């Protein structure tokens, strides 16, 4: 049975597309409203202009002008559209929230698990399936995939490169070694794909390398926390993951699930090519006695 598509999700994705189409032309204060809606979409149906203005430290007319820039008469019309779509989904949402609260105990492990569940659910509920499928298609037809990131994003880039190699995709993480990203991408061309991981605080080197790769004709995929992070403006496709954490570092739970989902989809579509590759790897490991008996 095909899962029922959320009315609210359909409306929200259409709204996201409107916002992203005008984002770079918006004044700075209107960009604050755009980012708020992109990052906290479920609150749009309930927040008032007074509350939103206070939270973002902007004027109420700025919020109205933002809505008008999207083609609405005002913020009220924008909000009504979201409220109407959300009403049919509220009963299911409340049930999920209630279940989570009942399962939560007042200890660190439970709080962290609850936070990660929220990250994963938010990522799933607001993921763009068209972008996901487009990323899979790009990776499948690539000649070489370069992955990059700084800090914890470096580790994620290595995980993706390794997993892609396991499904017969030529992939290389450029996040390790003495060379700068731009140096490592000097031979990239239009048949290559560059996947950049970028989460707050955003790395200038990653953003500049993405711009360089794009100038050489390579496709760039941004894996980041919001559709308006600096990396996205140099990317042909964007994958968004929620990374809220109780600590100062970014959570990686939702990101690793996205990596696994991308690689799994590639494995399904590329299964004829994968089988001999995996067989060859297994034989090599056995012949060189890499496995401990």
N, C-alpha and C positions, 0 to 999 in steps of 0.2 A: 504494500500500500504506500502511495506517495505521501510524505508528510504534508500536513496543511501549512501553507505559507502564511506567516503572520501579516495581517493587514498593516499593522504598525511598522513592521520591518520594510514592507514595500514602499510605504510613504516616506520612511526615514531615508532609504537609499536614494529615492528620487530627490529628496531635499538635499542630501549630501552632494549629489551631482550638481545641483543648482549652485550650492555654496562654493564648491571647488572651481566652477567655471568662472566665477567673478572674484575669487579670493584675492588674487594679486592686485586687483584694481581697487580694493576696498581701502579706506583710510584705516590707520592703526587701531582706533577704538572700535570700529566695526569689525575688524579682524578678531578682536577679543570676543565679540559675540559669536562669530563664526566658529572659533576654536571651542568655545564653551558648548555649543550645540553638537559639534562633531565628537567631542570627547565625552559628553554626558547627555546623550540623546534622550534617555528616558525621563529626564527632568523637564524637558521643554513643555510638555503638556500641563505641568503643574506650577511652574515658576511664574511670578508676576513681574511686570516691568520694574516695579519698585525694588523687588528683591534682586533681580538680575542687575539692575543699575548699581545697587549697593555692593553686590559681590564683585562686580567687574570694575567698580569705581569709574563709571561713565555716566553720561546723562541719559534720561529716558528718550529724548528725541533721537539720540544716536541709535537706540534699539529700533525705533520706528523706521528710521532711514535705512537701517540694515535690511529690515523686512521688505521695504519698498524696492531695494536694489535687487531682490529676488523675484520681483513681480507681484508682490502682495500689496493690498491697500495700506496695511499696517501690521503690527505685531499680533493683534488680536486675530486677524484672518489666518495668519500663519499658524497660530496656536490652535485654532478651531480645527484645522485640517488634521493636525496630529492627534488631538483629543478624540475626534470621531473614529480614527483608525485604531486608537489604543483601547477603546472601550471593550471591543470584542476579545481582547487579549488579557484583560485585567484579572479575570478569575484564575486563569492558569498561572499568571505571574504571582499572585498572592499565595497560591498553594505552594509554589516553589520556595518563596521567601519564608513561609511558615515552616516548611520542612527543614530548611537550613537552620532556622532559629532553634528548633527543637533539638537538633543534633549537636548544637554548639555548646561546649563547656568552657569554663573560664580558665583555660590554660593555653600556653604558647602554641603547642602543637595544633590544637583545635582552631585557634584564631588564624594561624598561618594556612591551614587547610581550607578554612572558610574563604580566606582572601584569595587563594589560588583557584578555588571553585568559581568564585565571582569573576576572576580574570578570564578563565576559560569560557564560562558562559557568555560573558560580554563579547569576547572575541568571536565565538561561534554565532551568536545572535546578530551581530552587526558586520559579519564578514561579507565581502563582495564576491559572490560565486563566479561572476564573469571575470574579475581580475584573477582569482585563483586559477581558473581554467586557462586564462591567457598566459599566466606564468608557467604553468605546466607545458603548454604548447611551445613557448619560447625555449625552455630548457631541453625539450625533446629534439628540437631542430638545430640546437646550437652546435658549433664546432668545439668550442672550449667554454667552460663556465669558470669565471673568476669570482671568488667570494672574498669579502673584506669586512673589517670592523676593528674597532679599538676597544680595549678593556674587555668586559664580558662579551661584547659583540665579536671580539676576535675568536673567542671559544665557540660561539655560535656559528661563525663562518667556517671554522674547521669541521664542526659536526656536519654541516650541510655538504661541504666538499667531500667528506668521507662517505656519507650516505649516498650521494649522487654517484660516486665511483662504484658503489656496490650494485647499482642498477644500470651499469654500462654507459654512464654519462661521463665524459672527460671533464674533470673538475679539478680546480687548484685553488687552495686558500693562499692568499697573498698577505695574510695578516701576521705571519711570522717571518723572521729574517731581517737583515739590516736594510734592505731596499725600501724606499718609500713606495706608496701605492702607485703613484703616477709612473715611477720607473718600471714597476712590474707590469703595468698596463700599456707600456709603450708599443707593444706588438699586437694589441687588441684591434680587431677590425669588425666589420659589419655582421659577420656570422657568429660573433662571440656574444656572450651574455655576462654582464657583471652584476652580481648580487651584493648589495651593500646593507649591512645591519647598522642601524643608527638609533640610539635611544638617549634620553637626557643624562648628562650634558652632551650635546651633539658634537661629534668630532669634526673639526674643520677639514682635516686631511681626508676623511671619508667623503665629505661633500665635494671637495675640490677634485678628488679622483673620479667621482661619478660624472662631474661635468666634463672632465677630460675624456673619459671613456665615451660619453655621448658624442663629443666632438669628433671622435674617430669612427663613428657610425655604429658602435656597439649598442645593443639594447641594455638598459639599466633597470634592475628590479630593486625597489626600496622595501626593506622590511623594517618597520618603524612603529612608533606608538600613536601617531596621529597623521591624518592626511595632509597636514600643513607643516610638517617638520621640514627643515631645510633640505633634506635629501630628496624629498618628493618632487621638487621642481626640476630635477634633472633625471627623473625616472619615467620610463614608458609604462611601467606597471607598479602598483603599490599594494603591499600586504600589510595590514594593520593588526597589531597584537596589543592587548591590554597588559601593562607591566607594573601595576600598582603593587607596592611592597610595604611591609611594616618597617623595613630598614631603609637606609639611604640608597641602596642599590636597586636596580631594576629586577623585577621578577622575570624568570625565563620559562615558567611552566607553559604558558600559552604559546610562546614562540617555538618551543621544542615540539609541541603538538602540531603546529602548523608545518614545521619542517618534515615531521613524520608523515603528515597527510600529503604533502607535495610529493615526497619520494614514493609513497605508496601508490599514488595515482600514476606516477611515471612507470612504476613497476608493472602495473596492470596494463598500461598502454604499450609498454616496451617489452612484454614478456618473451617474445620470440628471440630477441637479441640478448636478453638477460640470462636465459638458461645456460647457453654455452659459456658465457663469461663467468658465471658463478661456479660452474663445474670446473673450469680451468683454475680458478682461485683455490677451490677446495683441494684439487689434486696437488697444486703447488705447495699448499700448507702441509699436506700429508707427506709429500715426498721430502720436504725439508725438515720434517719432524718438529713443526712449530706448535703442535698441540701436545699438551701434557697428558700422558695416558692415565 
